[in-house]
Amino acid sequence: MGTARHDQEMSIKAIRSLPKITDPLERLRLQCLARGSAGIKGFGRVFRIIDGNNSRTLDFKEFQRGLRHYAVMINNEEAHEIFQMFDKDGSGTIDFDEFLVTLRPPMSSARKEIVMQAFRKLDKTGDGVITIEDLRSTYNAKHHPKYLNGDWTEDQVFRSFLDSFDSPYEKDGKVTTEEFMNYYAGVSASIDTDIYFIIMMKNSWKL
């Protein structure tokens, strides 16, 4: 998993870079990364809540509402510019899955592959979603300090683990492939070399 140190380094790096960046999409990306590894994931969750009819598309008003809700510093002109980049057919709506994939910091195919290996290892049922049931056979909760001192049950340890991949806005105890990838795109942004990222993933998940 992304360590607290990586998160801190990434936040500092993103905050330092922001004043120099004029490209609105890059500014939005950095503001998400300034919130740590789950920043882009959190942004995705906000959009999902706003997309009440589950169309997986957003019009400009909904897009603006998402930006406001997530409290990013993007003015109307910049929001319009970002929206236009994605509304290629001029329909007045954008596909927010496509938007989030583009917002993620770029990851090499080697990094994406190791992230998917970790996901597949955790997703015991192979249904594309990691739940508490999946974790029972792959994650040992009994070594967790809060379990050892009697504060938490095993299920509470599992839930806390899943919540670390969730945004603070909507913790549902489930992690999809997309959420897992959004989270690790954030972690990846704080690690310079593919080799180090792959070693970290292999050690974290015993791959």
C-alpha positions in Angstrom: 0.0 0.0 0.0 1.0 3.6 -0.2 2.9 4.6 2.9 2.2 7.7 4.8 5.6 9.0 3.9 4.9 8.6 0.2 1.6 10.4 0.7 3.2 13.2 2.5 6.0 13.6 -0.1 3.5 13.6 -2.9 1.3 16.2 -1.2 4.3 18.5 -0.7 5.5 18.0 -4.3 2.0 18.7 -5.7 1.5 21.8 -3.6 5.0 23.1 -4.6 4.3 22.6 -8.3 0.9 24.2 -8.4 1.9 27.9 -8.6 4.0 27.1 -11.7 1.3 25.2 -13.6 -1.0 27.0 -16.1 -2.6 24.0 -17.8 -6.1 23.6 -16.1 -6.2 19.8 -16.2 -2.7 19.5 -14.7 -3.8 22.0 -12.0 -6.8 19.9 -11.2 -4.7 16.7 -11.1 -2.2 18.4 -8.7 -4.9 19.6 -6.4 -6.2 16.0 -6.2 -2.7 14.6 -5.5 -2.2 17.2 -2.8 -4.8 15.3 -0.9 -2.8 12.1 -1.0 -3.1 8.8 -2.8 -6.9 8.6 -2.5 -7.4 12.2 -3.8 -8.4 11.2 -7.4 -10.5 8.4 -6.1 -12.3 10.8 -3.8 -13.0 13.1 -6.7 -14.5 10.2 -8.6 -16.8 9.4 -5.7 -18.1 13.0 -5.6 -19.0 12.7 -9.3 -20.7 9.4 -8.8 -22.9 10.9 -6.0 -23.8 13.9 -8.3 -24.7 11.5 -11.2 -28.0 10.7 -9.5 -29.5 9.0 -12.6 -26.4 6.7 -13.1 -25.9 7.8 -16.7 -22.1 7.9 -16.1 -22.1 11.2 -17.9 -22.1 14.8 -16.5 -23.3 18.0 -18.0 -21.4 21.3 -17.4 -23.6 22.3 -14.4 -23.0 18.9 -12.7 -19.3 19.1 -13.5 -19.1 22.5 -11.8 -21.1 21.2 -8.9 -18.5 18.4 -8.5 -15.6 20.8 -8.6 -17.3 23.0 -5.9 -18.2 20.0 -3.8 -14.6 18.8 -3.8 -13.5 22.4 -3.1 -10.9 22.6 -5.8 -9.6 26.0 -6.8 -10.6 26.0 -10.5 -12.4 29.1 -11.9 -15.3 29.0 -14.4 -13.1 29.7 -17.4 -10.7 26.8 -16.5 -13.7 24.5 -15.7 -15.1 25.3 -19.2 -11.7 24.6 -20.8 -11.4 21.2 -19.1 -15.0 20.3 -20.0 -14.4 21.2 -23.6 -11.4 18.9 -23.7 -13.7 15.9 -22.9 -16.8 17.0 -24.8 -15.2 16.1 -28.1 -18.5 15.5 -29.9 -20.0 18.8 -28.6 -23.0 16.9 -27.0 -22.8 19.0 -23.8 -22.0 16.0 -21.6 -18.8 14.2 -20.7 -18.1 10.6 -19.8 -16.7 10.7 -16.3 -14.9 7.3 -16.4 -12.9 8.6 -19.4 -12.4 11.9 -17.5 -11.0 10.1 -14.4 -8.7 7.9 -16.4 -7.2 11.0 -18.1 -7.0 12.8 -14.7 -5.0 9.9 -13.2 -1.2 10.6 -13.3 0.2 8.5 -16.2 1.3 5.0 -15.2 3.5 2.7 -17.3 2.0 -0.6 -18.4 4.5 -2.4 -16.0 3.0 -0.5 -13.1 -0.6 -1.1 -14.2 0.1 -4.8 -14.6 1.5 -5.2 -11.1 -1.5 -3.3 -9.6 -3.9 -5.6 -11.5 -1.9 -8.6 -10.1 -2.5 -7.3 -6.6 -6.2 -6.7 -7.3 -6.7 -10.2 -8.7 -4.9 -11.7 -5.7 -7.4 -9.9 -3.3 -10.5 -10.4 -5.4 -10.9 -14.1 -4.5 -14.4 -14.4 -6.1 -13.2 -12.8 -9.3 -16.2 -10.6 -9.6 -14.2 -7.3 -10.0 -15.0 -6.1 -6.5 -13.0 -6.6 -3.2 -15.1 -7.1 -0.1 -14.6 -8.2 3.5 -15.4 -11.8 2.3 -12.5 -11.7 -0.2 -10.1 -10.4 2.5 -10.8 -13.3 5.0 -8.5 -15.6 3.1 -5.8 -13.2 2.0 -5.3 -10.6 4.8 -4.5 -11.6 8.3 -6.3 -9.3 10.7 -5.0 -10.9 13.8 -1.6 -9.1 13.7 -3.3 -5.7 13.6 -2.5 -3.7 16.8 -6.2 -2.8 17.3 -7.2 -6.4 17.1 -4.4 -7.5 19.5 -5.4 -5.0 22.1 -9.1 -5.9 21.8 -10.3 -2.6 20.4 -11.5 -4.0 17.1 -13.0 -7.3 15.8 -11.5 -9.0 12.7 -14.3 -7.5 10.6 -13.5 -4.0 11.8 -9.8 -4.5 10.8 -11.0 -5.6 7.3 -13.3 -2.7 7.0 -10.6 -0.2 8.0 -8.3 -1.8 5.3 -11.0 -1.4 2.6 -11.8 2.2 3.8 -8.2 3.2 3.1 -8.9 2.8 -0.6 -12.2 4.8 -0.2 -12.8 8.5 -0.3 -14.0 10.1 2.9 -17.3 10.9 1.2 -18.7 7.5 0.7 -17.2 4.5 2.4 -19.2 1.5 1.2 -16.8 -1.4 2.2 -16.2 -2.4 -1.5 -13.3 -1.6 -3.7 -13.7 -1.8 -7.5 -10.9 -2.3 -10.1 -11.3 1.3 -11.0 -11.0 2.5 -7.4 -8.0 0.3 -6.8 -6.3 1.7 -9.9 -7.2 5.3 -9.0 -5.7 4.8 -5.6 -2.4 3.3 -6.9 -2.2 6.0 -9.6 -1.9 8.4 -6.7 0.8 6.2 -5.0 2.6 5.8 -8.3 2.9 9.6 -8.7 5.1 9.8 -5.6 7.5 7.0 -6.8 10.0 7.9 -9.5 11.1 4.5 -10.8 9.1 1.5 -12.1 11.5 -0.9 -10.4 10.9 0.7 -6.9 7.1 0.8 -7.5 7.1 -2.9 -8.5 9.3 -4.0 -5.5 7.0 -2.0 -3.2 3.9 -3.7 -4.6 5.5 -7.2 -4.5 6.5 -6.7 -0.9 3.1 -5.2 0.1 1.1 -8.0 -1.4 3.6 -10.9 -1.4 3.3 -11.3 -5.2 
